[in-house]
Amino acid sequence: MKDKGTVISTDKGLARVEVDCLSACNSCAAKSLCIRKEQDTGLISVRNTLQASPGDVVTIDVPDTMYSKTLIWLFGALLGGCLIGMALGHLASTLIPLGSSESSFIGLLLGVFMAGLWVSRRLRKTNSANLYPVITAIKHKGEDHE
């Protein structure tokens, strides 16, 4: 999804851009990254690869596909950790003096914890900057730069 906005501030490779919230905002993959101030505008952090300055009108590209894939992967990994932990806990109930319900619950907690550690480690290794929207064009003083 492409959108236009005005750069409010810049800091360390990121820019805060004020965008017009259209009806597409409700279905935008980056909705959770956007800080809606009012009904008609929102404030979003974007990668400032083109060195835009405050006051510049920019075109931003929201990586809907990458953002959605990462969320599906993240929640899928956590759900998988839950299910595997519960199953292992249930199997372990034959070896430990706990009921299957209690050991399944303990397995669930351990599974979520282990999956959470794995997910956080994996996200640190991957380039999570690719999840941020990026400035693709700058318009200042009547010129377009891409």
VODO-546204 format. One record per residue: residue in one letter; z, y, x of N, C-alpha, C, O in turn; chain; residue number from 1. Coordinates in Angstrom, 1 decimal. Example, Ala and Ser with C-alpha at 12.3 -4.5 7.8 and 13.67 -1.06 7.14 Angstrom:
BEGIN
SITE / res / nzz / nyy / nxx / cazz / cayy / caxx / czz / cyy / cxx / ozz / oyy / oxx / chain / n
SITE / a / 7.8 / -5.7 / 13.2 / 7.8 / -4.5 / 12.3 / 7.8 / -3.3 / 13.2 / 8.5 / -3.3 / 14.2 / A / 1
SITE / s / 7.1 / -2.2 / 12.8 / 7.1 / -1.1 / 13.7 / 7.9 / 0.0 / 12.9 / 8.0 / 1.1 / 13.4 / A / 2
END
This chain:
BEGIN
SITE / res / nzz / nyy / nxx / cazz / cayy / caxx / czz / cyy / cxx / ozz / oyy / oxx / chain / n
SITE / m / 0.0 / -1.2 / 0.8 / 0.0 / 0.0 / 0.0 / 0.0 / 1.2 / 0.9 / 0.8 / 1.3 / 1.9 / A / 1
SITE / k / -0.8 / 2.2 / 0.6 / -0.9 / 3.4 / 1.3 / -0.3 / 4.5 / 0.5 / -0.4 / 4.5 / -0.8 / A / 2
SITE / d / 0.3 / 5.5 / 1.1 / 1.0 / 6.6 / 0.4 / 0.9 / 7.8 / 1.3 / 0.7 / 7.7 / 2.5 / A / 3
SITE / k / 1.1 / 9.0 / 0.8 / 1.1 / 10.2 / 1.5 / 2.5 / 10.9 / 1.4 / 3.1 / 10.7 / 0.4 / A / 4
SITE / g / 2.9 / 11.6 / 2.4 / 4.1 / 12.3 / 2.4 / 4.2 / 13.3 / 3.5 / 3.3 / 13.5 / 4.3 / A / 5
SITE / t / 5.3 / 14.0 / 3.5 / 5.6 / 15.1 / 4.5 / 6.7 / 14.7 / 5.4 / 7.8 / 14.2 / 5.0 / A / 6
SITE / v / 6.5 / 14.8 / 6.7 / 7.5 / 14.5 / 7.7 / 8.6 / 15.5 / 7.6 / 8.4 / 16.7 / 7.7 / A / 7
SITE / i / 9.9 / 15.0 / 7.5 / 11.0 / 15.8 / 7.4 / 11.7 / 16.0 / 8.8 / 12.1 / 17.1 / 9.2 / A / 8
SITE / s / 11.8 / 14.8 / 9.5 / 12.4 / 14.8 / 10.8 / 11.9 / 13.7 / 11.6 / 11.4 / 12.7 / 11.0 / A / 9
SITE / t / 12.1 / 13.7 / 12.9 / 11.7 / 12.6 / 13.8 / 12.8 / 12.3 / 14.7 / 13.6 / 13.2 / 15.1 / A / 10
SITE / d / 12.9 / 11.0 / 15.1 / 14.0 / 10.6 / 16.0 / 13.6 / 9.2 / 16.6 / 13.5 / 8.2 / 15.9 / A / 11
SITE / k / 13.5 / 9.1 / 17.9 / 13.3 / 7.9 / 18.7 / 12.2 / 6.9 / 18.1 / 12.5 / 5.8 / 17.8 / A / 12
SITE / g / 11.0 / 7.4 / 17.9 / 9.9 / 6.6 / 17.4 / 9.9 / 6.4 / 15.9 / 8.9 / 5.8 / 15.4 / A / 13
SITE / l / 10.8 / 7.0 / 15.2 / 10.8 / 6.9 / 13.8 / 10.7 / 8.3 / 13.2 / 11.1 / 9.3 / 13.8 / A / 14
SITE / a / 10.2 / 8.4 / 12.0 / 10.1 / 9.7 / 11.3 / 10.6 / 9.5 / 9.9 / 10.4 / 8.4 / 9.3 / A / 15
SITE / r / 11.3 / 10.5 / 9.4 / 11.8 / 10.4 / 8.0 / 10.7 / 11.2 / 7.2 / 10.4 / 12.3 / 7.4 / A / 16
SITE / v / 10.1 / 10.5 / 6.2 / 9.0 / 11.0 / 5.4 / 9.4 / 11.1 / 4.0 / 9.9 / 10.2 / 3.4 / A / 17
SITE / e / 9.2 / 12.3 / 3.4 / 9.4 / 12.5 / 2.0 / 8.1 / 12.1 / 1.2 / 7.1 / 12.7 / 1.5 / A / 18
SITE / v / 8.2 / 11.1 / 0.4 / 7.0 / 10.7 / -0.4 / 7.2 / 10.9 / -1.9 / 8.3 / 11.0 / -2.4 / A / 19
SITE / d / 6.0 / 11.0 / -2.5 / 6.1 / 11.1 / -4.0 / 6.2 / 9.8 / -4.6 / 5.5 / 8.8 / -4.3 / A / 20
SITE / c / 7.2 / 9.6 / -5.4 / 7.5 / 8.3 / -6.1 / 6.6 / 8.2 / -7.3 / 6.7 / 8.9 / -8.3 / A / 21
SITE / l / 5.6 / 7.3 / -7.2 / 4.7 / 7.0 / -8.3 / 5.2 / 5.8 / -9.1 / 6.2 / 5.3 / -8.8 / A / 22
SITE / s / 4.4 / 5.4 / -10.1 / 4.8 / 4.3 / -10.9 / 4.7 / 3.0 / -10.0 / 5.4 / 2.0 / -10.3 / A / 23
SITE / a / 4.0 / 3.0 / -8.9 / 3.9 / 1.9 / -8.0 / 5.2 / 1.6 / -7.2 / 5.3 / 0.6 / -6.7 / A / 24
SITE / c / 6.1 / 2.6 / -7.2 / 7.3 / 2.5 / -6.4 / 8.1 / 1.3 / -7.0 / 8.8 / 0.6 / -6.2 / A / 25
SITE / n / 8.1 / 1.0 / -8.2 / 8.9 / -0.1 / -8.8 / 8.5 / -1.4 / -8.3 / 9.3 / -2.4 / -8.3 / A / 26
SITE / s / 7.2 / -1.6 / -7.9 / 6.7 / -2.9 / -7.4 / 6.5 / -2.9 / -5.9 / 5.9 / -3.8 / -5.4 / A / 27
SITE / c / 6.9 / -1.8 / -5.2 / 6.7 / -1.7 / -3.8 / 7.6 / -2.7 / -3.0 / 8.8 / -2.8 / -3.4 / A / 28
SITE / a / 7.0 / -3.3 / -2.0 / 7.9 / -4.3 / -1.2 / 8.9 / -3.5 / -0.4 / 10.0 / -4.1 / -0.1 / A / 29
SITE / a / 8.7 / -2.3 / 0.0 / 9.6 / -1.5 / 0.8 / 10.5 / -0.7 / 0.0 / 11.1 / 0.3 / 0.5 / A / 30
SITE / k / 10.7 / -1.0 / -1.3 / 11.5 / -0.2 / -2.2 / 13.0 / -0.1 / -1.7 / 13.6 / 0.9 / -1.8 / A / 31
SITE / s / 13.4 / -1.2 / -1.0 / 14.8 / -1.2 / -0.5 / 15.0 / -0.3 / 0.7 / 16.1 / 0.1 / 1.0 / A / 32
SITE / l / 13.9 / 0.0 / 1.4 / 13.9 / 0.9 / 2.5 / 13.9 / 2.4 / 2.1 / 14.3 / 3.3 / 2.9 / A / 33
SITE / c / 13.5 / 2.7 / 0.9 / 13.3 / 4.0 / 0.4 / 14.6 / 4.6 / -0.2 / 15.2 / 3.9 / -0.9 / A / 34
SITE / i / 14.9 / 5.8 / 0.1 / 16.1 / 6.5 / -0.4 / 15.6 / 7.4 / -1.5 / 15.1 / 8.5 / -1.1 / A / 35
SITE / r / 15.7 / 7.1 / -2.7 / 15.2 / 8.0 / -3.8 / 16.2 / 9.1 / -4.1 / 17.3 / 8.8 / -4.5 / A / 36
SITE / k / 15.8 / 10.3 / -3.8 / 16.6 / 11.5 / -4.1 / 16.6 / 11.9 / -5.6 / 17.6 / 12.2 / -6.2 / A / 37
SITE / e / 15.4 / 11.9 / -6.1 / 15.2 / 12.2 / -7.5 / 14.2 / 11.3 / -8.1 / 13.8 / 10.3 / -7.4 / A / 38
SITE / q / 13.7 / 11.5 / -9.3 / 12.7 / 10.6 / -9.8 / 11.4 / 10.8 / -9.2 / 10.6 / 9.9 / -9.2 / A / 39
SITE / d / 11.1 / 12.0 / -8.7 / 9.7 / 12.3 / -8.2 / 9.5 / 12.2 / -6.7 / 8.4 / 12.3 / -6.3 / A / 40
SITE / t / 10.6 / 12.1 / -5.9 / 10.4 / 12.0 / -4.5 / 11.4 / 11.0 / -3.9 / 12.4 / 10.6 / -4.5 / A / 41
SITE / g / 11.0 / 10.5 / -2.8 / 11.8 / 9.5 / -2.0 / 11.8 / 9.8 / -0.6 / 10.9 / 10.5 / -0.1 / A / 42
SITE / l / 12.7 / 9.3 / 0.2 / 12.8 / 9.5 / 1.6 / 12.8 / 8.2 / 2.3 / 13.6 / 7.3 / 2.0 / A / 43
SITE / i / 11.8 / 8.0 / 3.2 / 11.7 / 6.7 / 3.8 / 11.5 / 6.8 / 5.3 / 10.9 / 7.8 / 5.8 / A / 44
SITE / s / 12.1 / 5.9 / 6.1 / 11.9 / 5.9 / 7.5 / 10.6 / 5.1 / 7.9 / 10.4 / 4.0 / 7.4 / A / 45
SITE / v / 9.8 / 5.7 / 8.7 / 8.5 / 5.0 / 9.1 / 8.4 / 5.1 / 10.6 / 9.0 / 5.9 / 11.3 / A / 46
SITE / r / 7.6 / 4.1 / 11.2 / 7.3 / 4.2 / 12.6 / 6.3 / 5.3 / 12.9 / 5.3 / 5.5 / 12.2 / A / 47
SITE / n / 6.7 / 6.1 / 13.9 / 5.9 / 7.3 / 14.2 / 5.1 / 7.1 / 15.4 / 5.3 / 7.6 / 16.5 / A / 48
SITE / t / 4.1 / 6.2 / 15.3 / 3.2 / 5.8 / 16.4 / 2.2 / 6.9 / 16.8 / 1.8 / 6.9 / 17.9 / A / 49
SITE / l / 2.0 / 7.9 / 15.9 / 1.0 / 9.0 / 16.2 / 1.7 / 10.3 / 16.5 / 1.0 / 11.3 / 16.6 / A / 50
SITE / q / 3.0 / 10.2 / 16.8 / 3.8 / 11.4 / 17.2 / 3.7 / 12.6 / 16.2 / 3.4 / 13.7 / 16.6 / A / 51
SITE / a / 3.9 / 12.3 / 14.9 / 3.9 / 13.3 / 13.9 / 5.1 / 14.2 / 14.1 / 6.1 / 13.8 / 14.6 / A / 52
SITE / s / 4.9 / 15.5 / 13.7 / 6.0 / 16.5 / 13.8 / 6.5 / 16.9 / 12.4 / 5.8 / 16.7 / 11.4 / A / 53
SITE / p / 7.7 / 17.4 / 12.3 / 8.2 / 17.8 / 11.0 / 7.2 / 18.9 / 10.4 / 6.8 / 19.8 / 11.1 / A / 54
SITE / g / 7.0 / 18.7 / 9.1 / 6.0 / 19.5 / 8.4 / 4.6 / 19.0 / 8.3 / 3.9 / 19.4 / 7.4 / A / 55
SITE / d / 4.3 / 18.0 / 9.1 / 3.0 / 17.4 / 9.0 / 2.9 / 16.5 / 7.7 / 3.8 / 15.9 / 7.3 / A / 56
SITE / v / 1.7 / 16.5 / 7.1 / 1.4 / 15.7 / 6.0 / 0.8 / 14.4 / 6.6 / -0.2 / 14.5 / 7.3 / A / 57
SITE / v / 1.3 / 13.3 / 6.3 / 0.9 / 12.0 / 6.9 / 0.6 / 11.0 / 5.8 / 1.0 / 11.0 / 4.7 / A / 58
SITE / t / -0.3 / 10.0 / 6.2 / -0.6 / 8.9 / 5.4 / 0.2 / 7.7 / 6.0 / 0.1 / 7.5 / 7.2 / A / 59
SITE / i / 0.9 / 7.0 / 5.2 / 1.7 / 5.8 / 5.7 / 1.2 / 4.6 / 5.0 / 0.7 / 4.6 / 3.9 / A / 60
SITE / d / 1.3 / 3.5 / 5.8 / 0.9 / 2.2 / 5.3 / 2.1 / 1.3 / 5.2 / 2.8 / 1.1 / 6.2 / A / 61
SITE / v / 2.4 / 0.8 / 4.0 / 3.6 / -0.1 / 3.8 / 3.1 / -1.5 / 4.0 / 2.3 / -1.9 / 3.2 / A / 62
SITE / p / 3.7 / -2.3 / 4.9 / 3.3 / -3.7 / 5.2 / 3.8 / -4.6 / 4.1 / 4.7 / -5.4 / 4.4 / A / 63
SITE / d / 3.3 / -4.5 / 2.9 / 3.8 / -5.3 / 1.8 / 3.8 / -6.8 / 2.1 / 4.8 / -7.5 / 1.8 / A / 64
SITE / t / 2.7 / -7.3 / 2.7 / 2.6 / -8.7 / 2.9 / 3.6 / -9.2 / 3.9 / 4.3 / -10.2 / 3.7 / A / 65
SITE / m / 3.7 / -8.5 / 5.1 / 4.7 / -8.9 / 6.1 / 6.1 / -8.8 / 5.6 / 6.9 / -9.7 / 5.9 / A / 66
SITE / y / 6.4 / -7.7 / 4.8 / 7.8 / -7.5 / 4.3 / 8.1 / -8.7 / 3.3 / 9.2 / -9.2 / 3.4 / A / 67
SITE / s / 7.2 / -9.0 / 2.4 / 7.4 / -10.1 / 1.5 / 7.6 / -11.4 / 2.1 / 8.4 / -12.2 / 1.8 / A / 68
SITE / k / 6.7 / -11.7 / 3.1 / 6.8 / -13.0 / 3.8 / 8.2 / -13.1 / 4.5 / 8.8 / -14.2 / 4.5 / A / 69
SITE / t / 8.6 / -12.1 / 5.1 / 9.9 / -12.1 / 5.9 / 11.1 / -12.3 / 4.9 / 12.0 / -13.1 / 5.2 / A / 70
SITE / l / 11.0 / -11.7 / 3.7 / 12.1 / -11.9 / 2.7 / 12.1 / -13.3 / 2.2 / 13.1 / -13.9 / 2.0 / A / 71
SITE / i / 10.9 / -13.8 / 1.9 / 10.8 / -15.2 / 1.5 / 11.3 / -16.2 / 2.5 / 12.1 / -17.1 / 2.2 / A / 72
SITE / w / 11.0 / -16.0 / 3.8 / 11.5 / -16.8 / 4.9 / 13.0 / -16.7 / 5.0 / 13.7 / -17.7 / 5.1 / A / 73
SITE / l / 13.5 / -15.5 / 4.9 / 15.0 / -15.3 / 5.1 / 15.7 / -16.0 / 4.0 / 16.7 / -16.7 / 4.3 / A / 74
SITE / f / 15.4 / -15.7 / 2.7 / 16.1 / -16.4 / 1.6 / 15.9 / -17.9 / 1.6 / 16.7 / -18.6 / 1.2 / A / 75
SITE / g / 14.7 / -18.3 / 1.9 / 14.4 / -19.7 / 2.0 / 15.2 / -20.4 / 3.0 / 15.7 / -21.5 / 2.8 / A / 76
SITE / a / 15.4 / -19.8 / 4.2 / 16.3 / -20.4 / 5.3 / 17.7 / -20.5 / 4.8 / 18.4 / -21.5 / 5.1 / A / 77
SITE / l / 18.2 / -19.4 / 4.1 / 19.6 / -19.5 / 3.7 / 19.8 / -20.5 / 2.6 / 20.8 / -21.2 / 2.5 / A / 78
SITE / l / 18.8 / -20.6 / 1.7 / 18.9 / -21.6 / 0.6 / 18.8 / -23.0 / 1.2 / 19.6 / -23.9 / 0.8 / A / 79
SITE / g / 17.9 / -23.2 / 2.2 / 17.9 / -24.5 / 2.9 / 19.2 / -24.8 / 3.6 / 19.6 / -26.0 / 3.5 / A / 80
SITE / g / 19.8 / -23.9 / 4.2 / 21.1 / -24.1 / 4.8 / 22.2 / -24.5 / 3.8 / 23.0 / -25.4 / 4.1 / A / 81
SITE / c / 22.1 / -23.9 / 2.6 / 23.1 / -24.3 / 1.6 / 22.9 / -25.7 / 1.2 / 23.8 / -26.5 / 1.1 / A / 82
SITE / l / 21.6 / -26.1 / 0.9 / 21.4 / -27.4 / 0.4 / 21.7 / -28.5 / 1.5 / 22.3 / -29.5 / 1.2 / A / 83
SITE / i / 21.2 / -28.2 / 2.7 / 21.5 / -29.2 / 3.8 / 23.0 / -29.3 / 4.0 / 23.5 / -30.4 / 4.2 / A / 84
SITE / g / 23.7 / -28.2 / 4.0 / 25.2 / -28.2 / 4.2 / 25.9 / -29.0 / 3.1 / 26.8 / -29.8 / 3.4 / A / 85
SITE / m / 25.4 / -28.8 / 1.9 / 26.1 / -29.5 / 0.7 / 25.8 / -31.0 / 0.9 / 26.7 / -31.8 / 0.7 / A / 86
SITE / a / 24.6 / -31.4 / 1.2 / 24.2 / -32.8 / 1.3 / 25.0 / -33.4 / 2.5 / 25.6 / -34.5 / 2.3 / A / 87
SITE / l / 25.1 / -32.8 / 3.6 / 25.9 / -33.3 / 4.7 / 27.4 / -33.4 / 4.4 / 28.1 / -34.3 / 4.8 / A / 88
SITE / g / 27.9 / -32.4 / 3.7 / 29.3 / -32.4 / 3.3 / 29.6 / -33.6 / 2.3 / 30.6 / -34.2 / 2.4 / A / 89
SITE / h / 28.6 / -33.8 / 1.4 / 28.8 / -34.9 / 0.5 / 28.8 / -36.3 / 1.2 / 29.6 / -37.1 / 0.9 / A / 90
SITE / l / 27.9 / -36.4 / 2.2 / 27.8 / -37.6 / 3.0 / 29.1 / -37.8 / 3.8 / 29.6 / -38.9 / 4.0 / A / 91
SITE / a / 29.6 / -36.7 / 4.3 / 30.8 / -36.7 / 5.1 / 32.1 / -37.1 / 4.3 / 33.1 / -37.5 / 4.9 / A / 92
SITE / s / 32.0 / -37.0 / 3.0 / 33.1 / -37.3 / 2.2 / 33.5 / -38.8 / 2.3 / 34.7 / -39.2 / 2.0 / A / 93
SITE / t / 32.6 / -39.6 / 2.7 / 32.9 / -41.0 / 2.9 / 33.7 / -41.2 / 4.2 / 34.4 / -42.3 / 4.4 / A / 94
SITE / l / 33.6 / -40.3 / 5.1 / 34.3 / -40.4 / 6.4 / 35.6 / -39.7 / 6.5 / 36.5 / -40.0 / 7.3 / A / 95
SITE / i / 35.8 / -38.7 / 5.7 / 37.0 / -37.9 / 5.7 / 37.8 / -38.0 / 4.4 / 37.2 / -38.3 / 3.4 / A / 96
SITE / p / 39.1 / -37.8 / 4.4 / 39.9 / -38.0 / 3.2 / 39.9 / -36.8 / 2.3 / 40.9 / -36.4 / 1.8 / A / 97
SITE / l / 38.7 / -36.4 / 1.9 / 38.5 / -35.3 / 0.9 / 37.6 / -35.9 / -0.2 / 36.8 / -36.8 / 0.1 / A / 98
SITE / g / 37.7 / -35.3 / -1.3 / 36.8 / -35.6 / -2.4 / 35.4 / -35.1 / -2.1 / 35.2 / -34.2 / -1.2 / A / 99
SITE / s / 34.4 / -35.6 / -2.8 / 33.0 / -35.2 / -2.5 / 32.8 / -33.7 / -2.9 / 32.0 / -33.1 / -2.3 / A / 100
SITE / s / 33.5 / -33.2 / -3.9 / 33.4 / -31.8 / -4.3 / 33.9 / -30.9 / -3.2 / 33.2 / -29.9 / -2.9 / A / 101
SITE / e / 35.0 / -31.2 / -2.7 / 35.6 / -30.4 / -1.6 / 34.8 / -30.4 / -0.4 / 34.5 / -29.4 / 0.2 / A / 102
SITE / s / 34.4 / -31.6 / 0.0 / 33.6 / -31.7 / 1.3 / 32.2 / -31.1 / 1.1 / 31.7 / -30.5 / 2.0 / A / 103
SITE / s / 31.7 / -31.2 / -0.1 / 30.4 / -30.5 / -0.4 / 30.5 / -29.0 / -0.3 / 29.6 / -28.3 / 0.3 / A / 104
SITE / f / 31.6 / -28.5 / -0.8 / 31.8 / -27.0 / -0.7 / 32.0 / -26.6 / 0.7 / 31.4 / -25.5 / 1.1 / A / 105
SITE / i / 32.8 / -27.3 / 1.5 / 32.9 / -27.0 / 2.9 / 31.6 / -27.1 / 3.6 / 31.3 / -26.2 / 4.5 / A / 106
SITE / g / 30.8 / -28.1 / 3.3 / 29.5 / -28.2 / 3.9 / 28.6 / -27.1 / 3.5 / 27.8 / -26.6 / 4.4 / A / 107
SITE / l / 28.7 / -26.6 / 2.3 / 27.9 / -25.4 / 1.8 / 28.2 / -24.2 / 2.6 / 27.4 / -23.5 / 3.1 / A / 108
SITE / l / 29.5 / -24.0 / 2.8 / 30.0 / -22.8 / 3.6 / 29.5 / -22.9 / 5.1 / 29.0 / -21.9 / 5.6 / A / 109
SITE / l / 29.6 / -24.1 / 5.6 / 29.2 / -24.2 / 7.0 / 27.7 / -24.1 / 7.1 / 27.1 / -23.6 / 8.1 / A / 110
SITE / g / 26.9 / -24.6 / 6.1 / 25.5 / -24.5 / 6.1 / 25.0 / -23.1 / 6.0 / 24.1 / -22.7 / 6.7 / A / 111
SITE / v / 25.6 / -22.3 / 5.2 / 25.3 / -20.9 / 5.0 / 25.6 / -20.2 / 6.3 / 24.8 / -19.3 / 6.8 / A / 112
SITE / f / 26.7 / -20.5 / 6.9 / 27.1 / -19.8 / 8.2 / 26.1 / -20.1 / 9.3 / 25.7 / -19.2 / 10.0 / A / 113
SITE / m / 25.8 / -21.4 / 9.4 / 24.8 / -21.8 / 10.5 / 23.5 / -21.2 / 10.2 / 22.8 / -20.8 / 11.2 / A / 114
SITE / a / 23.0 / -21.2 / 9.0 / 21.7 / -20.7 / 8.7 / 21.7 / -19.2 / 8.9 / 20.7 / -18.6 / 9.4 / A / 115
SITE / g / 22.8 / -18.5 / 8.6 / 22.9 / -17.1 / 8.8 / 22.8 / -16.7 / 10.3 / 22.2 / -15.8 / 10.7 / A / 116
SITE / l / 23.5 / -17.5 / 11.1 / 23.4 / -17.3 / 12.6 / 22.0 / -17.5 / 13.1 / 21.5 / -16.8 / 13.9 / A / 117
SITE / w / 21.3 / -18.6 / 12.6 / 20.0 / -18.9 / 13.0 / 19.0 / -17.7 / 12.6 / 18.2 / -17.3 / 13.4 / A / 118
SITE / v / 19.2 / -17.3 / 11.3 / 18.3 / -16.2 / 10.8 / 18.5 / -14.9 / 11.6 / 17.5 / -14.3 / 12.0 / A / 119
SITE / s / 19.8 / -14.6 / 11.9 / 20.0 / -13.3 / 12.6 / 19.5 / -13.4 / 14.0 / 18.9 / -12.4 / 14.5 / A / 120
SITE / r / 19.6 / -14.5 / 14.7 / 19.1 / -14.7 / 16.0 / 17.6 / -14.6 / 16.0 / 17.0 / -14.0 / 16.9 / A / 121
SITE / r / 17.0 / -15.3 / 15.0 / 15.5 / -15.3 / 14.9 / 15.0 / -13.9 / 14.7 / 13.9 / -13.5 / 15.2 / A / 122
SITE / l / 15.6 / -13.1 / 13.8 / 15.2 / -11.7 / 13.5 / 15.3 / -10.8 / 14.7 / 14.5 / -9.9 / 14.9 / A / 123
SITE / r / 16.3 / -11.1 / 15.5 / 16.5 / -10.3 / 16.8 / 15.3 / -10.6 / 17.7 / 14.9 / -9.7 / 18.5 / A / 124
SITE / k / 14.9 / -11.8 / 17.8 / 13.8 / -12.2 / 18.7 / 12.5 / -11.6 / 18.2 / 11.6 / -11.2 / 19.1 / A / 125
SITE / t / 12.2 / -11.6 / 16.9 / 10.9 / -11.2 / 16.4 / 10.9 / -9.6 / 16.5 / 12.0 / -9.0 / 16.6 / A / 126
SITE / n / 9.8 / -9.1 / 16.3 / 9.6 / -7.6 / 16.4 / 9.8 / -7.1 / 14.9 / 8.9 / -7.0 / 14.2 / A / 127
SITE / s / 11.1 / -6.8 / 14.6 / 11.4 / -6.4 / 13.2 / 10.8 / -5.0 / 13.0 / 10.8 / -4.5 / 11.8 / A / 128
SITE / a / 10.3 / -4.3 / 14.0 / 9.7 / -3.0 / 13.8 / 8.4 / -3.1 / 13.0 / 8.0 / -2.2 / 12.3 / A / 129
SITE / n / 7.8 / -4.3 / 12.9 / 6.6 / -4.5 / 12.1 / 6.9 / -4.5 / 10.6 / 6.0 / -4.5 / 9.8 / A / 130
SITE / l / 8.2 / -4.5 / 10.3 / 8.6 / -4.5 / 8.9 / 8.6 / -3.1 / 8.3 / 8.6 / -2.8 / 7.1 / A / 131
SITE / y / 8.6 / -2.1 / 9.3 / 8.7 / -0.7 / 8.8 / 7.3 / -0.2 / 8.5 / 6.3 / -0.6 / 9.1 / A / 132
SITE / p / 7.2 / 0.7 / 7.5 / 5.9 / 1.3 / 7.2 / 5.5 / 2.1 / 8.5 / 6.4 / 2.5 / 9.3 / A / 133
SITE / v / 4.2 / 2.4 / 8.7 / 3.7 / 3.0 / 9.8 / 2.8 / 4.2 / 9.5 / 2.1 / 4.1 / 8.5 / A / 134
SITE / i / 2.9 / 5.3 / 10.2 / 2.0 / 6.4 / 10.0 / 0.6 / 6.0 / 10.5 / 0.5 / 5.7 / 11.7 / A / 135
SITE / t / -0.4 / 6.2 / 9.6 / -1.8 / 5.8 / 10.0 / -2.6 / 7.0 / 10.2 / -3.7 / 6.9 / 10.8 / A / 136
SITE / a / -2.3 / 8.2 / 9.7 / -3.1 / 9.4 / 9.8 / -2.2 / 10.6 / 9.7 / -1.2 / 10.6 / 8.9 / A / 137
SITE / i / -2.5 / 11.7 / 10.4 / -1.8 / 12.9 / 10.3 / -2.8 / 14.0 / 9.9 / -3.9 / 14.1 / 10.4 / A / 138
SITE / k / -2.3 / 14.9 / 9.0 / -3.1 / 16.0 / 8.6 / -2.3 / 17.3 / 8.9 / -1.3 / 17.5 / 8.3 / A / 139
SITE / h / -2.8 / 18.1 / 9.9 / -2.1 / 19.4 / 10.1 / -3.2 / 20.4 / 10.5 / -4.1 / 20.1 / 11.3 / A / 140
SITE / k / -3.1 / 21.6 / 10.0 / -4.0 / 22.7 / 10.2 / -5.4 / 22.3 / 9.8 / -6.4 / 22.6 / 10.5 / A / 141
SITE / g / -5.6 / 21.5 / 8.7 / -6.9 / 21.2 / 8.2 / -7.7 / 20.1 / 9.0 / -8.8 / 19.9 / 8.6 / A / 142
SITE / e / -7.1 / 19.4 / 9.9 / -7.7 / 18.4 / 10.6 / -7.1 / 17.0 / 10.3 / -5.9 / 17.0 / 10.0 / A / 143
SITE / d / -7.9 / 16.0 / 10.4 / -7.4 / 14.6 / 10.2 / -7.4 / 13.9 / 11.6 / -8.4 / 14.0 / 12.3 / A / 144
SITE / h / -6.3 / 13.3 / 11.9 / -6.2 / 12.5 / 13.2 / -5.9 / 11.1 / 12.8 / -4.9 / 10.8 / 12.1 / A / 145
SITE / e / -6.6 / 10.1 / 13.3 / -6.3 / 8.7 / 13.1 / -6.1 / 8.0 / 14.4 / -5.8 / 6.8 / 14.4 / A / 146
END
